[in-house]
Amino acid sequence: MANKYFKAILLFAFIIGTDIVVAQGPPPPPPGLPIDGGLIGLLAVGVGYAVKKIYDHSKS
């Protein structure tokens, strides 16, 4: 009889234990990457380079 109760308590502990482990929330999102300033700089340099190439090509 005691063995039956022991098995029932052990089964209940395993079910509750796995439920607690599995029931955790998702991990927090990673921090945002600040690419806005660099992207605008790259765009400006690219436009300047294109204008220079067009100017040099029209000169020759």
Secondary structure by P-SEA (a helix, b strand, c coil): caaaaaaaaaaaaaaaaaaaaaccccccccccccaaaaaaaaaaaaaaaaaaaaaaaaac
